[in-house]
Amino acid sequence: MSKIQTLEARANLKPSTILTPTMAHQADAKRALDERGYTGALIHGDNPLKLFEKPVRDRIVDSYYWKEQCFGLNAATILDRATELTFIGGTYGIAQKPTPFLCLAFKLLQITPDREIIMFYLEQEEYKYLRALAAFYIRLAWEKDEDVYKTLEPYLNDMRKLKRRTREGWALTHVDQFIDDLLLKTRVCATTLPKINPRLFLEDEDRLEPRESALGEELEEMENEDEDAGSEGEVEEVANGHSNEQSRSGSEEGERSDS
């Protein structure tokens, strides 16, 4: 059984039930960007493809990867491409070519899969670049800030390494750092992210519970150890002070008896 068949079986994805006419690939994607003819789903009140800036969109639809590797993809078959990813990134080089990662994110915005499918992409453990792709899509497409935080924050514990293609070359990052960038930065992978409220604001609005750090218990234990050590030091100091007073009083009595 191939990788795609295994993943489809786990997610109960069937191309025949997922593919719809609105999901059909368009080689140049220009018709999907035509305001006069667009009838698909709206994200943030607009055509989801417009979440990418026009120069980036143009580079994507003109790229070889988009034309040759993204043809005919739907929510199930895109897994074949996503599981082949070996790095993340936006655009690179002097010509600012789009990475396969960015092209597949653009394709997801065109497909707009159901939330359950995106959650399957995110929750599977085997393919870290598929998880990164799902996280990037969630940050772009999900409209409720609290849903974004609740869904992505658990993966701040994923310490696996990710290779990132930059404009100048290569860099090393990690899944947790990438998730952190999505939640805190305004621009990731050559894409300006939709505005999101800070976590503290959402906590003040009672839309989020305060987040407990994964290191919370360890930090509490360290604080308790420091307090215990400080208490022992005080006891020892008092004991030493008492013994010193006794020694001083004893020496004074000795001096008086000698005199």
N, C-alpha and C positions, 0 to 999 in steps of 0.2 A: 504494500500500500504506500502511495507517495505521500509526501508531506502535506500537500493540499488536501488529499483525500482524508488523511488522519484528522486534520484540523476541521474539515467540513463535518466529519462524523461526530467530533466532539461538540461542535457548535450546532449541530443539526441544521447546517446550511445546505440548501439545495439551489443551485443556480437557476433552475426552472421556476422556483418560487420567488427568487430575489430579483431577477432581471425584469425590468419593466421598460416600456418605450422611452420614458424620460431619462433612463440610465444609459442609453446607448451612447457609445463613444463617438465623438465628432473629432475628426483628425485635426482640425484647426481650432475647434472650440469657439469659433467666432459667433455662430448662431446662438449658442448658449449665453453669450454676452450681449446679444442684441436685445435692448430693452423692449422693442416693439413685439418680439416674438417669444419672450421668455415667459413660461407658465409654470415653472418648477417651484420647488420649496423655497421659502425665504428664510434667511438667517440674519438676525439683527435687523430685520425689516428690509433686507435687500437681497439681491442675487448673491449667493454664497461665493461665487467665483470672484466677486469684486472685493473680497477680503484680502486678496493679493493686489499689490499695486500694479498699474497697467504695464510699466516696463518689465516687471517680473512675469506677468501673464504672457506678454508677447514672447519673451525668451522661452518660456515653457512650451507654448504651442508650436514654436518654431524648432524645438529641439528634436534630435533624433530619438531620444529615449521616449518622449511623449508620443511621437508618431508611430514608432515601431513596437514599443513595449507596453504601451497603455491602451492599445487598440482593443476594443471589445470587452474591457474589464468591467466586472460588476462586484458587488459586495463579497461574493464568494471567491471568484477567480483572482481578485486583487491580492489574495493571500499568497499566491504563487510568487508574485513580484516582491511583496513585502518581506517574505521569509528569505529572499535572496539579498536583501540589503546588507551592506557591510560597513556603512557609515551614515552619519546624519549630516545636515548642513543645508545652507541656502543656495547661494550662487558662488562661483569661484573663478579664478583666473582673470586676465585682462578683459576678456569678452563677457565675464560674469555669467557663465553657463549655469543653468540650474542643475542641481544634484538630482539623482533618482528619488531621493527622500522627498524633495520639494515637489517633484512631478507627481508622486503618488499622493501626497497631501492634497494637491490641486485636484487630482482625480477623485479623492474621497469627497471633496466639496462639491464636485459635480454629481456624484452618486448620492450623497447624503444618506448613508445607511441608517437603519433603525438603531436606537440607542442600545438595544440588547446586543447587537452585532459589534458595535464599537466597544462595549464592555467586555465582550469575549476577546477582542484583539488585545485589550489592556490587561486582562486578568491572566491570560495564558503565560506560563513561566518559561517556555522553551526559547522563544525568539525575542531577544531584548530590543532589537530595532523595530519590530512590529509593535511592541509596547510603547516605544518612544513615538512612533508614528501616531498611534491612537491617542497618546497624551497631547501631542501637538494639535490634532484635530479637535479634541475636547476643548482645549484652551481657545481655539479659534471659533468653534461653532456653538458651544453650549452657552445659553444666554443668562442663566441664573448663576450669579457669582458663588453662592453657597454650594451649589452642585459641583462647580469646578473645584473648589477647595476640598470638599468632602471626598470627591472621586480621586483626585490626584495626590493629596497629602499622604495616604498610606504608602505610596511608592517612594517617599523620601527615605525609606529604609532599604531601597534597592541600590546596592553599592557596585553593581557590575560596571565594567569599563565600556565606554563608547568612543569610537573613533569619529572625529568631527572634521569635515572638510571646511576650511576657511578660505577666504579670498586669496590669501597669500600661500597657503600650504595646508598642513595638517596639525591637529591638536588632539589631546586626550582629555576626555571628560568622563563623567559617570552618570548613570541613570538618575540618581538622586539630585545631582547638580543640574541636570537638564530640567527636571521637574521644578526645582527651585527657581531656575531662570524663567520658566513659563509663568510662575506665580508672581514673580517680583519684577521682572524686566518688561519694558514696553516694546522691545524689538528682539525677535529671535528668528534665526534662519532666514534672514533677508525679508522678514515679514513684520509689519507693524501689528501688534496684537490688539484686539479690542480692549477698551478700557475695562478695568476690573477694580472694584473697591478693595482697599486694604483689609486685611483680616481683622484688625482691631476694630475697624468701623463696623464690620458685620457682627462682631461679638457685642459691641455696644448696642446694636440694633436687635440683639437676641436672635439673629439669623444663624449664628454659629456658636457652638460651645467652645470655651477656651481650649486650645490645643495643648495636650500633654506631650512633653518631649519624650522621645524614646530613651533618653538618658536620665529622665527624671528620677527614677529609683536609685540609680548609681550616684547621682549628685546628692540625693538625700542621705544616702549611706555615708558618703564622704563628709558631709556636713556634721552628721552625728558622731563620726569618728573624731573630727576636729574638736567638737565640743567635749567629748569624753577625754581627749588628750589634754585639753585646756583645764578641765576640772581636776585631773590627776596632778597637773603641774601646780595648781593652786594649793592642793592638799599638801603636796611635798614641800612647797615653799613655807606654808604655815608650820608644818612639822619641823622643818629646819630652823625656822625663826624661833620656835619654842625651845628647841634644844640649845640654840645659841644663847638665849636668855638665861637658860639654866646654867650653861657653862660660865657665862659672865658672872652670874650671882655666886656660883661656886668659887670662882677665882677671887671675887671680892672678899668672901668670908675667909678664904685662906690668907689673903693679905692682912686682914684685921687680926687673925689669930697669930700671925708671925710678928706683928707689931706689938 
